[in-house]
């Protein structure tokens, strides 16, 4: 599947099934992608001089076979053809 940073995708399996989001990062070696506000995990961080510690939420990777591409340009053309 052809995926690129910034593309819109829909989750087809897992706990976030049916949600859509934008690709933030791609790991081609492991075939995994990170999607904005999808597959959120809690991360415990220690306090440092730069930032205070605590529990933060961040995106985790999801396998690329669990997503499908949503090409907005194709959808717009289909809607325009029906009118």
C-alpha positions as CSV (number, residue, x, y, z in Angstrom):
1,X,0.0,0.0,0.0
2,X,1.2,3.5,-0.8
3,X,1.3,5.7,2.3
4,X,2.8,9.1,2.7
5,X,3.2,11.5,5.7
6,X,0.1,13.8,5.8
7,X,-2.3,11.4,4.1
8,X,-5.8,10.8,5.6
9,X,-6.4,7.2,6.6
10,X,-9.2,5.2,8.3
11,X,-8.7,2.5,10.9
12,X,-10.3,-0.8,9.9
13,X,-9.5,-3.0,12.9
14,X,-8.7,-2.7,16.6
15,X,-9.9,-0.5,19.4
16,X,-10.0,2.7,17.2
17,X,-12.0,1.0,14.4
18,X,-13.9,3.5,12.2
19,X,-11.8,6.6,13.2
20,X,-9.9,8.7,10.7
21,X,-6.7,10.6,11.1
22,X,-3.6,12.1,9.5
23,X,-0.3,10.1,9.3
24,X,2.4,11.7,11.5
25,X,5.3,9.3,11.1
26,X,6.1,6.1,9.1
27,X,8.5,3.3,10.1
28,X,9.1,1.5,6.8
29,X,11.4,-1.1,8.4
30,X,8.6,-2.4,10.8
31,X,5.7,-1.5,8.4
32,X,4.1,0.7,11.1
33,X,2.6,4.2,11.1
34,X,1.7,6.8,13.7
35,X,-1.6,8.5,13.3
36,X,-2.7,11.8,14.9
37,X,-4.9,11.1,18.1
38,X,-5.2,7.3,17.3
39,X,-3.9,4.5,19.5
40,X,-3.2,6.8,22.5
41,X,-1.0,5.4,25.3
42,X,-0.1,6.7,28.7
43,X,3.6,7.4,29.3
44,X,5.0,8.0,32.8
45,X,7.8,10.6,32.8
46,X,10.3,11.5,35.5
47,X,10.7,15.2,36.4
48,X,13.7,16.9,34.9
49,X,15.1,20.5,34.8
50,X,13.3,21.2,31.5
51,X,9.9,19.8,32.4
52,X,7.9,18.5,35.3
53,X,7.1,14.8,35.4
54,X,3.7,13.1,35.3
55,X,1.5,11.0,33.0
56,X,1.3,12.2,29.4
57,X,-0.8,10.8,26.6
58,X,0.9,10.2,23.2
59,X,0.3,8.4,20.0
60,X,1.7,4.9,19.5
61,X,2.5,3.0,16.3
62,X,-0.1,0.9,14.5
63,X,0.5,-1.7,11.7
64,X,-0.1,-0.4,8.2
65,X,-2.4,-3.4,7.4
66,X,-4.9,-2.1,9.9
67,X,-5.6,1.1,7.9
68,X,-7.0,2.1,4.6
69,X,-6.3,5.1,2.5
70,X,-8.9,7.8,2.2
71,X,-8.2,9.9,-0.9
72,X,-10.2,13.1,-0.5
73,X,-9.6,14.2,-4.1
74,X,-11.2,11.0,-5.5
75,X,-14.3,11.4,-3.1
76,X,-14.8,15.0,-4.3
77,X,-14.7,13.9,-8.0
78,X,-17.3,11.1,-7.4
79,X,-19.6,13.6,-5.6
80,X,-19.2,16.1,-8.5
81,X,-20.0,13.4,-11.1
82,X,-23.2,12.4,-9.4
83,X,-24.6,16.1,-9.5
